[in-house]
């Protein structure tokens, strides 16, 4: 998968997904942007966005337990780093997509690769 947080800024289009005051610390927000299912997290005032799909079996990931910056897949227990998308524990061996997130004018925006 891809770490879009390190994409060339000229090749990323930011899309507003909601007001920043609607996503409190420790909460998550599920969004669909085109064909991408994405989960946005507020962890200690910082926003992170991952693809809502486990690379092990394509199942939903966003409902998994979060501890610090790690999410556990609710289906088979694969573990991923929310900041980098890195697969940390079997059965997953492939990383998941992560997207840049920013707050601008009170809005949370997710960066999606353009083109």
C-alpha positions in Angstrom: 0.0 0.0 0.0 1.0 3.6 -0.1 2.1 6.2 2.4 0.5 9.3 0.8 1.8 11.5 3.7 5.1 11.8 1.8 3.6 12.6 -1.6 4.7 15.6 -3.6 2.3 18.3 -2.3 1.6 19.4 -5.9 0.1 16.0 -6.5 -2.2 16.0 -3.5 -5.7 17.4 -3.4 -7.1 18.2 0.0 -10.8 17.5 0.7 -12.7 18.9 3.6 -14.5 16.3 5.6 -15.9 18.2 8.5 -15.4 20.7 11.3 -12.4 20.1 13.6 -14.5 20.5 16.7 -16.6 17.5 15.8 -13.7 15.1 16.2 -12.6 15.1 19.9 -9.5 13.5 21.3 -9.7 9.7 21.1 -12.5 9.7 18.5 -12.5 8.5 14.9 -14.5 9.5 11.9 -15.3 7.2 8.9 -15.5 8.9 5.5 -15.8 7.8 1.8 -13.8 9.8 -0.7 -14.5 8.4 -4.1 -13.7 4.8 -4.0 -11.6 5.2 -0.8 -12.9 4.2 2.6 -10.9 6.2 5.1 -10.8 6.5 8.9 -9.6 9.7 10.5 -8.4 9.6 14.1 -7.8 12.4 16.7 -5.0 11.2 18.9 -3.9 13.7 21.5 -4.9 16.6 19.3 -3.2 15.3 16.1 -5.1 14.0 13.2 -4.2 10.8 11.3 -6.0 9.0 8.4 -5.7 5.4 7.2 -7.4 3.3 4.7 -10.3 1.4 6.3 -9.1 -1.9 5.0 -6.9 -4.6 6.5 -4.2 -5.7 4.1 -4.5 -9.3 5.3 -8.0 -10.0 4.0 -9.5 -6.7 2.8 -11.8 -6.6 5.8 -12.7 -3.4 7.6 -10.1 -2.1 10.0 -11.5 1.1 11.4 -13.5 -0.5 14.2 -10.5 -2.1 15.7 -9.1 -1.3 19.1 -6.6 1.6 19.3 -3.8 1.8 21.8 -1.4 4.7 21.5 -0.7 4.9 17.7 -1.6 1.3 16.9 -4.8 -0.3 15.6 -5.7 -3.9 15.9 -7.8 -5.5 13.1 -11.1 -6.7 14.7 -11.2 -9.8 12.5 -7.8 -11.6 12.8 -5.7 -9.4 15.1 -3.3 -7.8 12.6 -1.6 -4.7 14.1 -0.8 -1.5 12.2 0.9 1.8 13.0 -1.7 4.6 12.4 1.0 7.1 11.7 2.9 5.1 9.0 0.5 2.3 7.9 3.2 -0.2 8.7 2.1 -3.8 9.4 3.4 -4.6 12.8 2.0 -8.1 13.5 0.9 -11.1 11.6 -1.3 -12.1 9.9 -0.7 -8.9 7.9 2.6 -8.4 6.1 1.6 -5.6 3.8 1.3 -2.0 5.0 -2.0 -0.1 4.7 -2.5 3.3 3.1 -2.0 6.5 5.2 -3.1 9.9 4.1 -2.0 13.4 5.1 -4.4 15.3 7.3 -4.4 19.0 8.1 -6.6 21.5 9.9 -7.4 24.6 7.9 -9.9 27.3 8.8 -11.6 25.1 11.3 -12.0 22.2 8.8 -10.3 18.8 8.8 -8.9 18.1 5.3 -7.5 14.8 4.0 -5.0 14.8 1.2 -5.9 12.5 -1.7 -3.5 11.8 -4.6 -4.6 13.7 -7.6 -4.7 12.2 -11.0 
